[in-house]
């Protein structure tokens, strides 16, 4: 599911990535049959790592 969210990034005016569109992420999880409660619990932790890594790569 995480790989499918690549096009759903929220980007700040400065160009930095601030996260995923969580509404879309929850809709995607539902469409894939993934428990929305589990998605809401787990996805923010994955999102935090993704944001940090992408922004680190952009800074290089």
N, C-alpha and C positions, 0 to 999 in steps of 0.2 A: 504494500500500500504506500509506503513512504516514497518509493521510486516514482509512483504515479502522481505524487504531489509536487513534482519539480516545477510545473508551470503555474502553481498556485502560490507563489511567493508574494509576500507583502514587502514593498520596498519603500524606504524613506526618501524624501526629496533629495537628500544628500547622496543617494545611491546605495546606501547600506541596506542589507537585508534585515528585516525586523521579525520575520516569522512567516508561517503559513496562514492562509485563509482558513481558519478553523471551522467555519460553517461549511465550507466545501469539503474539508477533511472529514467531518462527521457525516456528511451526505455520501461521500465516497465509501466510507466504512460501512454505512448502512446498505448501500448498493452491493457491496462485496459480501454482505452477510456477517460482518465483524461486529461484535458486541459494542454498542455505543458507549457503555460504561467503561469497558476496558480501554477503548480508544481515548476517551476523555481523561483517563488516568495515566496512560502510558505516553501518548503523543506529545504532551508538553515537554517531557524530559528529552525525547528524541529531537524535538524542535529546537531546544536550547543548544544542543550540540551542533545541529545543522547550522544554525545562525552563527555561532561562534566560528566554526570551520570555514564557512563561506566568506564571512567578513575578514578572517585572517588571510585567506587566499587573495581577496580583493586588495588588501593592504600591501601585498608583496609586489 
